[in-house]
Amino acid sequence: MYVVMNEIHVPSKEGKEKLTERFSGSAANMQEVQGCLEFLFLSDDQSDEKVVVFTKWESKTDYEAWLNSDAFKKAHQEKRESKESGPSTGSQLHSYEVIYHT
């Protein structure tokens, strides 16, 4: 099993709301992605400056296949096409191979 957490930094409460809206359909879409076991969009209740996209995969290979898929490109198309700066100021990607799971 493989886990990926994308910690996205947002400069404002409005930016966090915009990003939350952008991800609103992602949970349903991710149910269709082969190998994706779980998708969570997490809001930091201590700060308006961060959200985390958490995904759990059957394998690293499944995750990498999604990164190279048309579905991934479509999901991230709006960000690429936007001429204005988006709601986030950057992100940190953390990925882990699961050793133990109960």
NUBA-174335 format. One line per field, with one value per atom (N, C-alpha, C): residue in three letters; atom name; x, y, z; residue number from 1. Coordinates in nm, 2 decimals, padded with zeros to 4 digits. Atoms other than C-alpha are relative to their C-alpha. Layout:
<lodrens>
nukol <- (ALA ...)
dogu <- (CA ...)
x <- (X ...)
y <- (Y ...)
z <- (Z ...)
dotor <- (NUM ...)
</lodrens>
This chain:
<lodrens>
nukol <- (MET MET MET TYR TYR TYR VAL VAL VAL VAL VAL VAL MET MET MET ASN ASN ASN GLU GLU GLU ILE ILE ILE HIS HIS HIS VAL VAL VAL PRO PRO PRO SER SER SER LYS LYS LYS GLU GLU GLU GLY GLY GLY LYS LYS LYS GLU GLU GLU LYS LYS LYS LEU LEU LEU THR THR THR GLU GLU GLU ARG ARG ARG PHE PHE PHE SER SER SER GLY GLY GLY SER SER SER ALA ALA ALA ALA ALA ALA ASN ASN ASN MET MET MET GLN GLN GLN GLU GLU GLU VAL VAL VAL GLN GLN GLN GLY GLY GLY CYS CYS CYS LEU LEU LEU GLU GLU GLU PHE PHE PHE LEU LEU LEU PHE PHE PHE LEU LEU LEU SER SER SER ASP ASP ASP ASP ASP ASP GLN GLN GLN SER SER SER ASP ASP ASP GLU GLU GLU LYS LYS LYS VAL VAL VAL VAL VAL VAL VAL VAL VAL PHE PHE PHE THR THR THR LYS LYS LYS TRP TRP TRP GLU GLU GLU SER SER SER LYS LYS LYS THR THR THR ASP ASP ASP TYR TYR TYR GLU GLU GLU ALA ALA ALA TRP TRP TRP LEU LEU LEU ASN ASN ASN SER SER SER ASP ASP ASP ALA ALA ALA PHE PHE PHE LYS LYS LYS LYS LYS LYS ALA ALA ALA HIS HIS HIS GLN GLN GLN GLU GLU GLU LYS LYS LYS ARG ARG ARG GLU GLU GLU SER SER SER LYS LYS LYS GLU GLU GLU SER SER SER GLY GLY GLY PRO PRO PRO SER SER SER THR THR THR GLY GLY GLY SER SER SER GLN GLN GLN LEU LEU LEU HIS HIS HIS SER SER SER TYR TYR TYR GLU GLU GLU VAL VAL VAL ILE ILE ILE TYR TYR TYR HIS HIS HIS THR THR THR)
dogu <- (N CA C N CA C N CA C N CA C N CA C N CA C N CA C N CA C N CA C N CA C N CA C N CA C N CA C N CA C N CA C N CA C N CA C N CA C N CA C N CA C N CA C N CA C N CA C N CA C N CA C N CA C N CA C N CA C N CA C N CA C N CA C N CA C N CA C N CA C N CA C N CA C N CA C N CA C N CA C N CA C N CA C N CA C N CA C N CA C N CA C N CA C N CA C N CA C N CA C N CA C N CA C N CA C N CA C N CA C N CA C N CA C N CA C N CA C N CA C N CA C N CA C N CA C N CA C N CA C N CA C N CA C N CA C N CA C N CA C N CA C N CA C N CA C N CA C N CA C N CA C N CA C N CA C N CA C N CA C N CA C N CA C N CA C N CA C N CA C N CA C N CA C N CA C N CA C N CA C N CA C N CA C N CA C N CA C N CA C N CA C N CA C N CA C N CA C N CA C N CA C N CA C N CA C)
x <- (00.09 00.00 00.09 -00.07 00.11 -00.08 00.08 00.00 00.07 -00.06 00.05 -00.08 00.06 -00.02 00.05 -00.04 -00.01 -00.05 00.03 00.01 00.00 00.01 -00.12 -00.01 00.00 -00.05 -00.08 00.09 -00.31 00.02 -00.03 -00.26 -00.11 00.11 -00.61 -00.12 00.13 -00.95 -00.07 00.07 -01.09 00.07 -00.07 -00.82 -00.03 00.03 -00.89 -00.14 00.13 -01.26 00.00 00.00 -01.18 00.06 -00.06 -00.95 -00.09 00.09 -01.21 -00.11 00.09 -01.46 00.05 -00.06 -01.22 00.01 -00.02 -01.17 -00.14 00.13 -01.55 -00.04 00.04 -01.59 00.11 -00.11 -01.26 -00.03 00.03 -01.38 -00.07 00.07 -01.63 00.08 -00.08 -01.39 00.11 -00.11 -01.12 -00.05 00.06 -01.36 00.02 -00.01 -01.32 00.15 -00.14 -00.94 00.06 -00.05 -00.78 00.11 -00.10 -00.59 -00.01 00.02 -00.71 -00.10 00.08 -00.84 -00.07 00.06 -00.91 00.04 -00.03 -00.93 -00.06 00.05 -00.96 00.05 -00.04 -00.95 -00.01 00.00 -00.85 00.03 -00.01 -00.89 00.07 -00.08 -00.64 -00.09 00.09 -00.87 00.08 -00.08 -00.58 00.04 -00.05 -00.51 -00.08 00.07 -00.68 00.10 -00.11 -00.34 00.04 -00.04 -00.33 -00.11 00.08 -00.52 00.09 -00.07 -00.41 -00.09 00.07 -00.51 00.07 -00.05 -00.46 -00.06 00.05 -00.48 00.08 -00.06 -00.42 -00.02 00.00 -00.33 00.04 -00.04 -00.30 00.15 -00.15 00.06 00.05 -00.07 00.31 -00.02 00.02 00.27 -00.14 00.14 -00.11 00.00 -00.01 -00.03 00.07 -00.08 00.23 -00.08 00.08 -00.01 -00.11 00.10 -00.27 00.07 -00.07 -00.01 00.02 -00.02 00.05 -00.13 00.13 -00.32 -00.06 00.08 -00.56 -00.09 00.08 -00.77 00.07 -00.08 -00.49 00.01 -00.01 -00.43 -00.13 00.13 -00.80 -00.02 00.03 -00.82 00.08 -00.09 -00.53 00.00 00.00 -00.62 -00.03 00.04 -00.79 00.12 -00.12 -00.48 00.10 -00.09 -00.26 -00.05 00.05 -00.49 -00.03 00.03 -00.55 00.12 -00.10 -00.36 00.02 -00.02 -00.42 00.06 -00.06 -00.24 -00.12 00.10 -00.43 -00.01 00.02 -00.55 00.12 -00.10 -00.24 00.14 -00.14 00.12 00.10 -00.09 00.28 -00.05 00.04 00.27 00.12 -00.10 00.47 -00.06 00.04 00.43 00.07 -00.06 00.49 -00.06 00.05 00.47 00.07 -00.04 00.50 -00.04 00.03 00.52 -00.05 00.06 00.29 00.07 -00.07 00.48 -00.10 00.10 00.21 -00.14 00.14 -00.17 -00.09 00.10 -00.45 -00.14)
y <- (-00.12 00.00 00.12 -00.12 00.35 00.12 -00.11 00.68 00.13 -00.13 01.03 00.11 -00.12 01.36 00.12 -00.13 01.69 00.11 -00.11 01.97 00.13 -00.12 02.28 00.12 -00.12 02.62 00.11 -00.10 02.89 00.13 -00.12 03.26 00.06 -00.07 03.34 -00.09 00.08 03.21 -00.01 00.01 03.30 -00.09 00.09 03.11 -00.15 00.13 02.81 -00.04 00.03 02.83 -00.03 00.03 02.85 -00.13 00.13 02.55 -00.11 00.10 02.36 -00.02 00.01 02.43 -00.07 00.07 02.32 -00.15 00.14 01.99 -00.07 00.06 01.93 -00.12 00.12 01.68 -00.11 00.09 01.50 -00.13 00.12 01.24 -00.10 00.09 01.10 -00.04 00.04 01.11 -00.10 00.09 00.93 -00.14 00.13 00.64 -00.08 00.07 00.56 -00.03 00.02 00.56 -00.13 00.13 00.22 00.01 00.01 00.14 00.10 -00.10 00.44 -00.06 00.06 00.31 00.10 -00.10 00.63 00.14 -00.14 01.01 00.08 -00.09 01.27 00.14 -00.14 01.65 00.05 -00.03 01.77 00.15 -00.14 02.12 00.01 -00.02 02.22 00.09 -00.07 02.33 00.10 -00.10 02.53 00.12 -00.11 02.75 00.00 -00.01 02.88 00.00 -00.01 02.86 -00.13 00.13 02.49 -00.10 00.11 02.20 -00.12 00.12 01.84 -00.09 00.10 01.61 -00.13 00.13 01.25 -00.10 00.12 00.95 -00.12 00.13 00.59 -00.09 00.08 00.35 -00.15 00.14 -00.02 -00.02 00.01 00.03 00.14 -00.12 00.30 00.00 00.01 00.17 00.06 -00.06 00.26 00.15 -00.15 00.61 00.06 -00.06 00.67 -00.01 00.01 00.54 00.11 -00.11 00.79 00.13 -00.12 01.07 00.02 00.00 00.98 -00.01 00.03 00.94 00.12 -00.11 01.15 00.06 -00.04 01.17 00.10 -00.09 01.34 00.13 -00.12 01.58 00.09 -00.07 01.67 00.06 -00.05 01.71 00.13 -00.11 01.96 00.10 -00.09 02.14 00.14 -00.14 02.44 00.07 -00.07 02.52 00.04 -00.03 02.50 00.11 -00.10 02.71 00.14 -00.13 02.98 00.10 -00.10 03.30 00.07 -00.07 03.45 -00.10 00.09 03.32 -00.07 00.08 03.04 00.03 -00.02 03.02 -00.05 00.06 02.83 00.07 -00.06 02.96 -00.10 00.11 02.62 -00.12 00.12 02.27 -00.08 00.10 01.99 -00.13 00.13 01.64 -00.10 00.10 01.36 -00.14 00.13 00.99 -00.10 00.10 00.68 -00.14 00.14 00.30 -00.04 00.04 00.15 -00.13 00.12 -00.10 -00.09 00.07 -00.19 00.07 -00.05 -00.15 -00.10 00.09 -00.28 00.03)
z <- (00.00 00.00 00.00 00.02 -00.08 00.04 -00.05 00.08 -00.05 00.04 -00.06 00.06 -00.06 00.12 -00.07 00.07 -00.07 00.10 -00.09 00.19 -00.09 00.09 00.00 00.09 -00.07 00.14 -00.07 00.06 00.09 00.08 -00.07 00.18 00.07 -00.06 00.29 00.02 -00.02 00.41 -00.13 00.13 00.07 -00.09 00.08 -00.10 00.04 -00.05 00.12 -00.05 00.04 00.03 -00.15 00.15 -00.35 -00.03 00.02 -00.32 00.04 -00.04 -00.13 -00.11 00.10 -00.40 -00.12 00.11 -00.67 00.02 -00.03 -00.50 00.03 -00.05 -00.43 -00.08 00.08 -00.71 00.00 00.01 -00.66 00.07 -00.07 -00.41 -00.09 00.09 -00.66 -00.12 00.11 -00.94 00.03 -00.04 -00.75 00.03 -00.02 -00.68 -00.13 00.13 -01.05 -00.04 00.03 -01.05 00.05 -00.03 -01.06 00.11 -00.10 -00.75 00.12 -00.10 -00.55 00.11 -00.11 -00.21 00.08 -00.08 -00.04 -00.04 00.02 -00.10 00.11 -00.10 00.17 -00.03 00.01 00.15 00.14 -00.14 00.49 00.02 -00.04 00.64 00.13 -00.13 00.91 00.09 -00.08 01.19 00.09 -00.07 01.35 -00.08 00.09 01.05 -00.13 00.13 00.74 -00.11 00.10 00.56 -00.06 00.05 00.48 -00.01 00.02 00.34 -00.04 00.04 00.28 -00.09 00.08 00.00 00.03 -00.05 00.13 -00.09 00.09 -00.11 00.05 -00.04 -00.03 -00.12 00.12 -00.31 00.02 -00.01 -00.36 -00.02 00.03 -00.49 -00.05 00.06 -00.59 -00.15 00.14 -00.94 -00.04 00.03 -00.93 00.01 -00.02 -00.80 -00.12 00.12 -01.08 -00.13 00.12 -01.34 -00.01 -00.01 -01.22 -00.04 00.03 -01.24 -00.15 00.15 -01.61 -00.08 00.07 -01.69 -00.06 00.05 -01.89 00.11 -00.12 -01.57 00.08 -00.08 -01.38 -00.08 00.07 -01.66 -00.01 00.00 -01.68 00.13 -00.14 -01.30 00.03 -00.03 -01.31 -00.11 00.12 -01.64 00.04 -00.04 -01.47 00.05 -00.06 -01.28 -00.11 00.11 -01.59 -00.09 00.10 -01.80 00.06 -00.07 -01.54 -00.02 00.02 -01.62 00.13 -00.13 -01.27 00.10 -00.10 -00.97 00.07 -00.07 -00.80 00.15 -00.14 -00.44 00.08 -00.08 -00.33 -00.03 00.02 -00.28 -00.01 00.01 -00.30 00.07 -00.06 -00.18 00.03 -00.04 -00.02 -00.02 00.02 -00.14 00.09 -00.09 00.11 -00.05 00.04 00.00 00.08 -00.10 00.21 -00.05 00.02 00.15 00.14 -00.13 00.42 00.04 -00.05 00.63 00.08 -00.08 00.88 -00.02 00.01 00.85 00.07 -00.07 01.07 -00.05)
dotor <- (1 1 1 2 2 2 3 3 3 4 4 4 5 5 5 6 6 6 7 7 7 8 8 8 9 9 9 10 10 10 11 11 11 12 12 12 13 13 13 14 14 14 15 15 15 16 16 16 17 17 17 18 18 18 19 19 19 20 20 20 21 21 21 22 22 22 23 23 23 24 24 24 25 25 25 26 26 26 27 27 27 28 28 28 29 29 29 30 30 30 31 31 31 32 32 32 33 33 33 34 34 34 35 35 35 36 36 36 37 37 37 38 38 38 39 39 39 40 40 40 41 41 41 42 42 42 43 43 43 44 44 44 45 45 45 46 46 46 47 47 47 48 48 48 49 49 49 50 50 50 51 51 51 52 52 52 53 53 53 54 54 54 55 55 55 56 56 56 57 57 57 58 58 58 59 59 59 60 60 60 61 61 61 62 62 62 63 63 63 64 64 64 65 65 65 66 66 66 67 67 67 68 68 68 69 69 69 70 70 70 71 71 71 72 72 72 73 73 73 74 74 74 75 75 75 76 76 76 77 77 77 78 78 78 79 79 79 80 80 80 81 81 81 82 82 82 83 83 83 84 84 84 85 85 85 86 86 86 87 87 87 88 88 88 89 89 89 90 90 90 91 91 91 92 92 92 93 93 93 94 94 94 95 95 95 96 96 96 97 97 97 98 98 98 99 99 99 100 100 100 101 101 101 102 102 102)
</lodrens>
